[in-house]
């Protein structure tokens, strides 16, 4: 059973608020599609894409996370923590930078939510952050977690 604090419609309303913010603040688009699971910010296309059938709250939080990446890239273009895979070798240094960026994007996402007055359900938020960061830790260590 989901421990939602708000009705599904409210989460979708906040997603629309975030999409409008992305359009106005960063001249980027948000696209949500139900095929293939995954989420990404594509800098070349100026598009935040959320794929998959996530529950509404998770979809909102994942969207905020991707906007966290976008916000960091725009506001800090010289920041060396971005995971741009410059050499293509995915060595431990790049993997560490990627892991750092993931954590920083979650932190930035909280700032974006606060700016837009979107309440974060702390326990649900932390569970999602932990789950996604753990996957990156496993990837960085070449282990399944």
Order of alpha helices (4+ residues) and beta strands (2+ residues): alpha-beta-beta-beta-alpha-alpha-alpha
